[in-house]
Amino acid sequence: MPDLRERLKAGAALGRFVGTVKGRQYMRENGYRPDWKIVVALPDDPIRDVLDRAQVYQPPVVLAVWFEDKGRFGFCNVVPNKEVTPGSGDQFGGTATVGMLLALLDEQTKGELSFGLKDWSGFGARGFSPSLLNAV
């Protein structure tokens, strides 16, 4: 389990990134609006835990996944998707991570995915393009 120090480093890296012209331009080009919330996560964080945090905000919510070893972020938007019911569509189990979600989005031709979690209603995710961007 990542410690607080790793999470603080991820938050600081995001602050540096969005504080640059390049970072703000990248976010705008991917449809980000200033009223959207950003949830910072680490690649090994379970999807269920991250979506628990994201659900307290008005969608869409941006997941910013910090790959410290690469000095990069992966971003995606997540929104509830009532069309995906428990047991249908692409399903993620309790051990699935947000790193896995971003890897799956990278494999999708459109970078979009509707998915469910066991016993949860569905979500839709859209990866930012390019999906991973060097942190500044």
Backbone hydrogen bonds, N-H to C=O, Kabsch-Sander energy under -0.5 kcal/mol:
donor,donor_aa,acceptor,acceptor_aa,energy
6,E,3,D,-0.6
7,R,3,D,-1.5
8,L,4,L,-2.7
9,K,5,R,-2.2
10,A,6,E,-1.9
11,G,7,R,-2.4
12,A,8,L,-2.5
13,A,9,K,-2.3
14,L,10,A,-2.2
15,G,11,G,-2.3
16,R,12,A,-2.3
17,F,13,A,-2.4
18,V,14,L,-2.8
19,G,15,G,-0.9
20,T,17,F,-1.7
24,R,20,T,-2.4
25,Q,21,V,-2.5
26,Y,22,K,-2.4
27,M,23,G,-2.3
28,R,24,R,-2.5
29,E,25,Q,-2.7
30,N,26,Y,-1.0
30,N,27,M,-0.6
31,G,28,R,-2.1
32,Y,27,M,-2.4
36,W,33,R,-2.2
37,K,60,P,-0.5
39,V,62,V,-3.0
40,V,38,I,-0.6
41,A,64,A,-2.7
45,D,42,L,-2.4
47,I,96,A,-2.4
50,V,46,P,-2.1
51,L,47,I,-3.0
52,D,48,R,-1.9
53,R,49,D,-1.6
54,A,50,V,-2.4
55,Q,51,L,-2.2
56,V,53,R,-1.0
57,Y,54,A,-1.8
61,V,78,V,-2.1
62,V,37,K,-2.6
63,L,61,V,-0.5
63,L,76,C,-3.5
64,A,39,V,-2.6
64,A,62,V,-0.6
65,V,63,L,-0.7
65,V,74,G,-3.3
66,W,41,A,-2.5
66,W,64,A,-0.6
67,F,65,V,-0.6
67,F,72,R,-3.3
68,E,66,W,-1.0
70,K,67,F,-1.3
71,G,67,F,-1.1
71,G,68,E,-0.5
72,R,67,F,-1.8
73,F,133,L,-1.9
74,G,65,V,-2.2
75,F,131,S,-1.3
76,C,63,L,-1.6
77,N,126,R,-2.4
78,V,61,V,-2.6
79,V,124,G,-2.3
81,N,122,G,-2.3
84,V,81,N,-1.5
85,T,83,E,-0.8
88,S,85,T,-2.4
90,D,114,S,-0.8
92,F,116,G,-2.1
96,A,93,G,-1.5
98,V,45,D,-2.3
99,G,43,P,-2.1
101,L,97,T,-1.7
102,L,98,V,-2.4
103,A,99,G,-2.0
104,L,100,M,-2.4
105,L,101,L,-2.4
106,D,102,L,-2.1
107,E,103,A,-1.1
108,Q,104,L,-1.0
108,Q,105,L,-0.5
113,L,125,A,-2.4
115,F,123,F,-3.2
116,G,90,D,-2.7
117,L,121,S,-0.5
118,K,92,F,-1.3
120,W,117,L,-2.9
122,G,81,N,-0.7
122,G,84,V,-1.8
123,F,115,F,-3.3
124,G,79,V,-3.3
125,A,113,L,-2.9
126,R,77,N,-1.8
127,G,111,G,-3.4
128,F,75,F,-2.2
133,L,73,F,-2.0
135,A,71,G,-2.4
